[in-house]
Amino acid sequence: MQDHGATVAELLVAGQVVSSLLLVPLTIAVGCARVKVDGIGGVETVEAQRNKGYSRRVLEGTVRHMRQGSAALSMLYGIPDFYPKFGFATAGPDYALQLRGLSRPADLPTGWTVRNCRPDDVPVIQRLYAEYTGGAVGAVERAPDGRVWSTLAALATGVKVGDPDECRVVVGPSGRVDGYAWRGKHFWPVTSDFERAFPDSLVIGEVIASSTPAADAVLAVCRAWGAQATTPRGEPVKDVVLSLPPEGLLYAAALRQDARMLITSRSAEDFMARTVDVARLLRALAPELTARRGDLPATPNVTLRLETEIGASTLHITDAEVRVTASETASHRPDTTLRLPQTELMRLALGALPPADVLNRLDPPPDDRTRALVDGLFPQRRPYLHLPDRI
Ligand SMILES: CC(C)(COP(=O)(O)OP(=O)(O)OC[C@H]1O[C@@H](n2cnc3c(N)ncnc32)[C@H](O)[C@@H]1OP(=O)(O)O)[C@@H](O)C(=O)NCCC(=O)NCCS
């Protein structure tokens, strides 16, 4: 069943839906590469029908369906201890930046102003998001008429789309919008996740800035916003929580202020992912692997086979590029082979963990040459989906 680009998988018993989920096709950035991902959400079995194996049937059927599709990875935000049964593993921590010391004045930089987002700002905001996240890992490519930007467009035209939501833009001395702070109250990760975790804070779901002064301006806006805000109990908020990974201009600007970065990892819940197809994953990553090959030790024309329990592919690393083939012929035996679970390949692909941590845990551990290749091609990054994109 199709619903706004998403597929609904349902299991019916005696004509009644007993268990279902939502499959949402996404494209994420991994540096300059673009990777197709099937996002999973809304996993649920009706209460009276639980513990009869129904969700297992839906999820196992969904994994088979995804493997026949076009996605390279699947991602979800998980029910604790449930998804490892279906091949998912944690794909990195979540991040929250707390701006503290709200009693200090938070002035905008000279020449900058702030105002509410207007309809004509929406295309500018779309471009700011695309530029800020273009080389990141995990950021979702958003269609201009997709769910997230339609929500903002409705907000900008004054249509009430959720709880008191608001998006403020900062305008530079040239009169251009160069950053924004959007509470994102329409999105469940803001209201059900972050606001519950930080009941004494003002949560701002998405912040983007295109320059260092714009970053200073956005942080000043967030601080001033927090200084005026109250909790649902009517008390002044203690701090402002921004959803932000520990990288980029805003993070750097925050390091000059009273701030605290919270990095929270969980063993089998929250941000989880799995490899759907090894060849599709490595082919999609090839442009980014090509860009990274400059960090490799001088070993031109080497082949590295990555072998998992769900498939294998070979990377052909030359001076010019990293090319991927799904299988090697007898005349093209790989120079080296790395055997690893598909979950660890997903972690390498997303840069979810330091490569040494992944490699040290393999049995048998790889040799030094393989280590050097993996270190150069799969450095640790900060995989991060902005809150509005989480399913
Ligand atoms: C979690 C949930 C989907 C499980 O559905 P279900 O049909 O009862 O699950 P199944 O009977 O197919 O169980 C499959 C396996 O998961 C285990 N399991 C069931 N519920 C679980 C839970 N809440 N947490 C962890 N494991 C669970 C079962 O023991 C079973 O293990 P096994 O097959 O290895 O023996 C169901 O409890 C539910 O709908 N919970 C609410 C979900 C929700 O809040 N969704 C919000 C959107 S993400």
The ligand as an SDF file (V2000), in Angstrom:
LIG
                    3D

 48 50  0  0  0  0  0  0  0  0999 V2000
    7.2640   -3.9690   19.7980 C   0  0  0  0  0  0  0  0  0  0  0  0
    6.0560   -4.5630   19.0780 C   0  0  0  0  0  0  0  0  0  0  0  0
    5.9880   -4.0060   17.6590 C   0  0  0  0  0  0  0  0  0  0  0  0
    6.2520   -6.0840   19.0290 C   0  0  0  0  0  0  0  0  0  0  0  0
    5.1900   -6.6430   18.2650 O   0  0  0  0  0  0  0  0  0  0  0  0
    4.7660   -8.1760   18.4260 P   0  0  0  0  0  0  0  0  0  0  0  0
    3.9120   -8.5320   17.2680 O   0  0  0  0  0  0  0  0  0  0  0  0
    4.2640   -8.3980   19.7880 O   0  0  0  0  0  0  0  0  0  0  0  0
    6.2060   -8.8610   18.2980 O   0  0  0  0  0  0  0  0  0  0  0  0
    6.4650  -10.3870   17.9680 P   0  0  0  0  0  0  0  0  0  0  0  0
    5.4970  -11.2480   18.7000 O   0  0  0  0  0  0  0  0  0  0  0  0
    6.5640  -10.5680   16.4950 O   0  0  0  0  0  0  0  0  0  0  0  0
    7.8940  -10.5820   18.6250 O   0  0  0  0  0  0  0  0  0  0  0  0
    9.0610  -10.7420   17.8550 C   0  0  0  0  0  0  0  0  0  0  0  0
   10.2150  -10.8940   18.7840 C   0  0  0  0  0  0  0  0  0  0  0  0
   10.4310   -9.6710   19.5140 O   0  0  0  0  0  0  0  0  0  0  0  0
   10.3040   -9.8740   20.9220 C   0  0  0  0  0  0  0  0  0  0  0  0
    9.5740   -8.7320   21.4290 N   0  0  0  0  0  0  0  0  0  0  0  0
    8.2440   -8.5420   21.4160 C   0  0  0  0  0  0  0  0  0  0  0  0
    7.9310   -7.3430   21.9510 N   0  0  0  0  0  0  0  0  0  0  0  0
    9.1030   -6.7640   22.2980 C   0  0  0  0  0  0  0  0  0  0  0  0
    9.4290   -5.5170   22.9030 C   0  0  0  0  0  0  0  0  0  0  0  0
    8.5040   -4.6130   23.2560 N   0  0  0  0  0  0  0  0  0  0  0  0
   10.7280   -5.2530   23.1230 N   0  0  0  0  0  0  0  0  0  0  0  0
   11.6860   -6.1330   22.7930 C   0  0  0  0  0  0  0  0  0  0  0  0
   11.4320   -7.3420   22.2090 N   0  0  0  0  0  0  0  0  0  0  0  0
   10.1490   -7.6440   21.9750 C   0  0  0  0  0  0  0  0  0  0  0  0
    9.5620  -11.1820   21.0870 C   0  0  0  0  0  0  0  0  0  0  0  0
    9.9350  -11.8230   22.2670 O   0  0  0  0  0  0  0  0  0  0  0  0
    9.9800  -11.9400   19.8590 C   0  0  0  0  0  0  0  0  0  0  0  0
   11.2420  -12.5450   20.0650 O   0  0  0  0  0  0  0  0  0  0  0  0
   11.5990  -13.9720   19.3690 P   0  0  0  0  0  0  0  0  0  0  0  0
   10.8900  -14.0110   18.0380 O   0  0  0  0  0  0  0  0  0  0  0  0
   13.0750  -13.9450   19.2460 O   0  0  0  0  0  0  0  0  0  0  0  0
   11.0700  -14.9910   20.3120 O   0  0  0  0  0  0  0  0  0  0  0  0
    4.7370   -4.2830   19.8570 C   0  0  0  0  0  0  0  0  0  0  0  0
    4.9280   -4.6090   21.1940 O   0  0  0  0  0  0  0  0  0  0  0  0
    4.2840   -2.8420   19.7680 C   0  0  0  0  0  0  0  0  0  0  0  0
    3.5350   -2.4830   18.8650 O   0  0  0  0  0  0  0  0  0  0  0  0
    4.7250   -2.0200   20.7050 N   0  0  0  0  0  0  0  0  0  0  0  0
    4.4370   -0.5820   20.6280 C   0  0  0  0  0  0  0  0  0  0  0  0
    5.3200   -0.0370   19.5120 C   0  0  0  0  0  0  0  0  0  0  0  0
    5.4020    1.4170   19.3900 C   0  0  0  0  0  0  0  0  0  0  0  0
    5.2800    2.1420   20.3510 O   0  0  0  0  0  0  0  0  0  0  0  0
    5.6620    1.8800   18.1490 N   0  0  0  0  0  0  0  0  0  0  0  0
    5.8120    3.2720   17.9320 C   0  0  0  0  0  0  0  0  0  0  0  0
    6.3290    3.5670   16.5670 C   0  0  0  0  0  0  0  0  0  0  0  0
    8.0070    3.0100   16.2860 S   0  0  0  0  0  0  0  0  0  0  0  0
  1  2  1  0
  2  3  1  0
  2  4  1  0
  2 36  1  0
  4  5  1  0
  5  6  1  0
  6  7  2  0
  6  8  1  0
  6  9  1  0
  9 10  1  0
 10 11  2  0
 10 12  1  0
 10 13  1  0
 13 14  1  0
 14 15  1  0
 15 16  1  0
 15 30  1  0
 16 17  1  0
 17 18  1  0
 17 28  1  0
 18 19  1  0
 18 27  1  0
 19 20  2  0
 20 21  1  0
 21 22  1  0
 21 27  2  0
 22 23  1  0
 22 24  2  0
 24 25  1  0
 25 26  2  0
 26 27  1  0
 28 29  1  0
 28 30  1  0
 30 31  1  0
 31 32  1  0
 32 33  2  0
 32 34  1  0
 32 35  1  0
 36 37  1  0
 36 38  1  0
 38 39  2  0
 38 40  1  0
 40 41  1  0
 41 42  1  0
 42 43  1  0
 43 44  2  0
 43 45  1  0
 45 46  1  0
 46 47  1  0
 47 48  1  0
M  END
$$$$
